[in-house]
Amino acid sequence: MNSWDAGLAGLLVGTMGVSLLSNALVLLCLLHSADIRRQAPALFTLNLTCGNLLCTVVNMPLTLAGVVAQRQPASDRLCRLAAFLDTFLATNSMLSMAALSIDRWVAVVFPLSYRAKMRLRDAALMVAYTWLHALTFPAAALALSWLGFHQLYASCTLCSRRPDERLRFAVFTGAFHALSFLLSFVVLCCTYFKVLKVARFHCKRIDVITMQTLVLLVDIHPSVRERCLEEQKRRRQRATKKISTFVGTFLVCFAPYVITRLLELSSAVPISSHWGVLSKCLAYSKAASDPFVYSLLRHQYRQSCKEILNRVLHRRSLRSSGLSGDSHSQNILPVSE
């Protein structure tokens, strides 16, 4: 194993560790906080988190074994199962992000009727459609025997070894990525663009009120005025940064792999195996970044993490105080005798 393979293996191990810990922490927050569970986005987050954990414990270790061994890491049956899961979980992840963007669009554009438009039942129907959509392509690939170990990506995924099926497989691959990656990307762009328009409109209204207030308050201290203007600037940038993070992480993680899969269909473009594995690692890295982008950096999840940590520390302190009390009583007893 050369230095490139060792670096890719290290990247996979790091991604697995971060993904496992962060997604497990999101699940703990969901189990701990009833307020989070009562909201419709919790279903989308739960669906996304469970898919990320399944990918972390099944697909990533097999890809790591493929990178280290430079060959198929498991039996044909297990590899087909892993390829089925890989295709299903990738599509489910993309569509879950699209569902979360639709939820945010409804919350921002229709704030007064959000509870009526996005109930838990509606969220459950969206998750059911996500599963049905995500199952379609791996089921078709399984029926056509297009699942197995792909040496270019060192992983069990979509592949076709028969030259006579090249055109059919190319059409299938193009349709798959158009109805998973491209569809989700279009939904993300449309919904977040409308969210950004509404956010900027509200920022402008707040800015007008702020400037009018600053003009009326003649005796206001210059430092207070500067703080108001700085907050005004941060308010304008906040929505843009968040939306750029949502769309940017989606593109950075998935686009290299999707583009590589499409270029692979053309024999005129040579693709390095190291780049193939790296693009697959980038796709896997979405499972590690999702908990931070969609959950752990939000106030409710941070508060839930603090409560879980305080509960754990409180139990430890009670246990340590109980042990110290027992040892103290044992030290006193012989003296009393």
Phi, psi and omega in degrees: 000121182278182184295325178298311180296321178296319178295318178294321177296318177297321177297319179294318179297316178298318178297318179298316182296312180295317181296316182296313183291315185290318179290325175296323178294323176296318178298319177298319178296319179295320179290327185280320189260115176288330179295320178293318183295331182287344183271147181299321180299341180299326178294318178295318179295319178297316178298315180294317183293317179296320177297319178296319179294319179297318177297323182292321185269345182248300189284316182297315178298324179292321176294320177300316178295324178293322178293317182290314185274344182059033177201178180299126188275352184212180179291165181300319182295315180294324180292322176295320177297317179294322178294321176300313179296320181301313181292317180294313185291325177296314179294318180298321179296313180297315182290329176295321176295322176296320178296320177296323178292323177295319178299317180292324178297315179296320182294324184274317185280326180236065186295325183286329181253018184298314183297327178283327183276329184235079177268171178299324178295319178295320178295321178295322177295321178295320178294320178298318177295321178301315179295316181297315178298315184290333180281339187299308186289315177296327177294317178294319179295324178295319179294329182266005180060044179250030177238135180172195182274129179250114185297327182298325181254359181053035184215162177273116186201194176296132176197156177221125183260352183265123181297329182289346179259012186300315182293316180297319180293324178295318178296317180297315180296317179298317179294320180299311182287331177292322183267003175240290183293306185294317179300313180296320180296318178296317179297316178301314182294315182295312183292314182288333174295318178291323176298318180295321178299315180294318180297318179292325178296316179294323178297320178297317178298316179294322179297320179296316179296320180297315181294321178296320179295317180295326178291319181290324181276087185290323186271013182292144181292141181302326180293323177294319178298317180295320178296321178296318180291324177293319177296324177298317179293317179296322180298321180293325185275339187298310181295320179297318180295316181297313182293322176298324178293315180300307183286322183295315179295323177300313182291313184298322184279317188263327187299316179301319181292316181296316180296320178296320178297322180286321178293330179299331181292338177263117182291348182285345183252107178286137182237128178289143178295328178295319177293322178300314179292322179296319178296325177292321177296322177297319177297320177294328183297341176297327178294331179277331183271334182305314181302325180281321183290318188255346187227292196295338179272355177278154186299315183298318181289322177297319179295320178295320177298318179297318180295319178297315180296317179296321179294317179296315180295324179294318178296320179295320180294321178295319180294317180293322179292324177294319178294318179294324177295320178295316180294324179294317180293325179292326178289330183282323187304312180298327180294319181294329179289000000 
